[in-house]
């Protein structure tokens, strides 16, 4: 009997659609020189965090990123 296969594209797009209004990716905290700060600035800079987290969940990237440049490099590397 064949195992069920996840429909990656459909699932990926549905996750994005269902995330509308979510506050889940509005903050990501880092510590530098003993100072804690939110690198997403309350969600203003969370686009790479959001996109990369979903790509990572679907095993389409290698990590979660906080910058567009880091995400872009990963996307190119991951094909």
N, C-alpha and C positions, 0 to 999 in steps of 0.2 A: 504494500500500500504506500503510495506517495505521500510524503509529508506536505502539510499545507505550507504555502510560501507567502510571506508578507508581500503585499503590493506596495513597494517602497514609495513610488511617486504619489499614488493616491493617499497613502497614509501621511506622508510628508506634507502634502498640500492641505489635508484635513486638519493636521495638528496646527498649522499656521492659521487656518480659518477659525478654529475653535479657541485660539489664544487671544482673539480680539478682546480688548478690555482688561486683560490680565495684568497684574502688577508684579508678576513673578520675576521679571528681568530688569526692574528699575534700579536695583542696587547691587554692586559687587565691591566688596571692601578689600583693600590692600593695606599693608603696613610698610612704611618706609621711614627710616630714621626715628623709630618709636612713635610715629604719627600714623593714625588710622584715617584713611580717606576713601570716599566712594568714587571710584574711577568712572562710573557711569553718570555721575552728577544728577542723581535722582531720576535717571531714565533719559536724560537729554542726549547721552552718548552711549545708549545701550543697543544700537542696531547690530553691531558685530557680535555682541554677547548673545542676543536673541537668535540670530541666524545660525551662528556657530554651534550653539547648544542644541538646536534642532537637528542640524547636520550631524553632529556628534552622536546624538541619540539614535539616529537612523544609520549609524556607522558609515557615513559619507564623508567624514573628516576625521582627522587624528586627534583633535583637541578642541577645547572651548577657548575662544579668543576675545579679547577686550578691544582690539583695534581692527579696523578694516584692512590695513596692510597685512597684519598677521593672518587674518582669515583668508585674504586673497592668496597669499603664499600657500596656505594649507589646501585651499580649493584647487589650485593649479597642480600641486603635488599629488593630491588625491584623485585627480582626473575629473 
